[in-house]
Amino acid sequence: MTDSQTTTNTPAQLSLLPTPEVPVQFRLDAATRQRGSRHIAEIRQMLEERRRAREAQQRSPRRPQLPGRAA
């Protein structure tokens, strides 16, 4: 007897958006999608804050450090 299922070695990805074409083993419930979306928003906010801090640091002129003094 042969196996009628074909398997591929390509990676599969979970989806935070409810779509009917997603295989059942990768479907997430509404609560999990909300938590995932919230976490992604938090990460994006953190990255934006880091980007702004980096830009501010690049724009501010650096003062020369005097010998024997801590910055």
C-alpha positions in Angstrom: 0.0 0.0 0.0 1.3 3.4 -0.9 1.0 6.6 1.1 -1.4 9.0 -0.7 -0.1 12.0 1.2 2.7 14.0 -0.3 5.1 15.6 2.1 7.4 18.5 1.4 10.4 19.8 3.2 9.4 23.4 2.9 8.8 25.3 6.2 5.2 26.2 7.2 4.2 29.4 9.0 1.5 30.1 11.5 -0.8 32.9 10.5 -2.2 35.6 12.8 -4.9 36.4 10.3 -7.9 34.1 10.0 -7.9 32.7 6.5 -9.8 29.7 5.3 -6.9 28.4 3.1 -4.6 27.9 6.1 -4.4 24.1 6.9 -6.3 23.2 10.1 -3.1 22.3 12.0 -1.8 25.9 11.6 -5.1 27.7 12.5 -5.0 29.8 15.7 -8.0 30.7 17.9 -9.0 34.4 18.3 -7.3 34.7 21.7 -4.0 33.5 20.4 -4.2 35.8 17.4 -4.9 38.8 19.7 -2.0 37.9 21.9 0.3 37.5 18.9 -0.8 40.7 17.3 -0.4 42.6 20.7 3.1 41.1 21.0 4.0 42.1 17.5 2.8 45.7 18.2 4.9 45.8 21.4 8.0 44.7 19.4 7.4 47.2 16.7 7.1 50.0 19.3 10.3 48.9 21.0 12.1 48.9 17.6 10.8 52.3 16.8 12.0 53.7 20.2 15.4 52.2 19.6 15.5 53.8 16.1 14.6 57.2 17.5 17.2 57.0 20.3 19.8 56.0 17.7 18.9 58.9 15.4 18.9 61.3 18.3 22.3 60.1 19.4 23.7 60.5 15.9 22.3 64.1 15.6 23.6 65.3 18.9 27.2 66.7 18.7 29.6 64.9 20.9 31.5 67.0 23.4 35.2 66.4 23.7 36.0 64.5 26.9 38.4 66.4 29.3 41.3 64.3 30.6 40.6 62.9 34.1 36.9 63.5 33.9 34.2 60.9 33.6 31.5 61.4 31.0 
